[in-house]
Amino acid sequence: MKNALISAGFKTHEVIIIQWQYHFAGGFQTSLMYLIGRADVVNRSKLWAGFPDEVNAFVKYSETAGWWPEVEQRYLDHLKSKLVK
């Protein structure tokens, strides 16, 4: 799924959040996103050292107004375009 979405023009951080929000992520990924959300600034920076894409994705999701609704709409439009073909 990740490669298909990347090929469709989605960025890595967008795919990470799509997989998490639509429950396509595995157990580790789901737990990691939960942990990032619970971490304070110091610990989040430590997580960023090992998982920069996931931390950047979560920050965009949680702190950028309108980011997730726009990404989600593009994802839904992408799914609809696949159904039409």
PyMOL commands that set and color helices and strands:
alter all, ss='L'
color gray80, all
select helices_A, chain A and resi 2-7+12-21+27-38+41-50+52-63+67-84
alter helices_A, ss='H'
color red, helices_A
deselect
rebuild
show_as cartoon
